[in-house]
């Protein structure tokens, strides 16, 4: 059963979940958190509690078992599973404000960040009775019970599963049809300077302000930035996505040299404004999520005054707990003023008309031919499809060695390394855009050195009845 984090009379556009009242971390975990803030989480030493294969923490009135607490998750830092648990407890109030009350897909790095992660939608069948879930239904007709976090004990429990970063949906568990969060994901193409990402973020802020919305910025913890807005729960996923597209197009109009809303990767320049993060069933990393980078960056909420000079490397598992202790959650006001999307939806209609009339500098790729796949406007060749990125990169290096005269003609942005979502994990596709290579020098499409099929056996799996059917 889900504990509703909203008052019944405020399910639409009212006061949102405030997790601080539920925080109750006690017992041995407190001393470890305090020590992590003083010495840096990666430098912790553990006593007798670490001698066994598991340790138990008392958090929010629950006994949370941490298995293999000394397992190293970040090899470059020596950061362990227990370090990760302690980090999340140190910033639990902020995490639960960002992810609390939402269904969440699990991305599990059970052997650390240098090994392949896998996605898990369904909550593990073996779980404590205090772990909450909600049932999500998918277009395939299937459904899954996904975990919903409402307190720091549940947070520790999912981290123990190997969840390094947290991926909540944009909806609350008590209303799965109406998102309460508009998400703007700024994704720079290779070679784009971080200063350009910050510049585009400031343009996004101005657009949101002009249309009556309050944006809350954060580093993604990877290469980009996120700007989230709480919105009233009056709109469907399709409408929220349209609002996101309107923002992307308006930002592109205001900063055409820096930003793009073009969907096809090979046609982009600068910073891509990924409006599709607002599509149904999409999840993105929440505030304070640890990212699988060698230095354990985190997705750091910022004030707008910090954005022009921020550096994502300043926000890590080691540096965030003391920052949080000093400043608290700088996104604490995110739930105060859920916004109205009417203005953005009207803007989207106006921009769509301009595009149709060729009055806009934006161009839209033609739809794929009926019954066939879209034909790219760029001269693309495919190099590899691999279950593992390292294998795909080896194939790319082999191609480079075969065509040493062509390789120097490629820009960073011409090397398209795509992380593709598969059935339960990501796989890697590598393509090359030969636009800068003279036509008579362009290598042909060759048989793929690595040709992984992520959907092999899928139909047989879909034909199997679900447990309990």
Secondary structure, DSSP 8 states (H G I E B T S, - for coil): ----SS-GGGTTTS----GGGG--B-THHHHHHHHHHHH-GGG----GGGSSSEEEEEETTEEEEEETTT-EEETTTTEEHHHHHHHHHHTHHHHHHHHTTSEEEEEE-TT-TTS--EEE-S--SS--TT-EEEEEE-TTS-EEEEEE--SHHHHHHHHHTTBSS-EE-SSBTTBTTS-SEEEEEEEE-TT--HHHHHHHHHHHHHHHHHTT---EEEE-SSSSEEEEEEB-TTS-HHHHHHHHHHHHHHHHHH-TTTEE--SSGGG--SEEEEGGGGSTT--EE-TT-B-SSTT-BB--B--HHHHTT--GGG-BHHHHHHHHHHH--TTTTTTS--B--HHHHHHHHHHHHHHHTT-SS--------TTS----SS-EEEEEEESSHHHHHHHHHHHHHHTHHHHTT--GGGEEEEEEE-SSSEEEEEEEE-TTS-GGG-------SSB--TTTTHHHHHHS--TT-
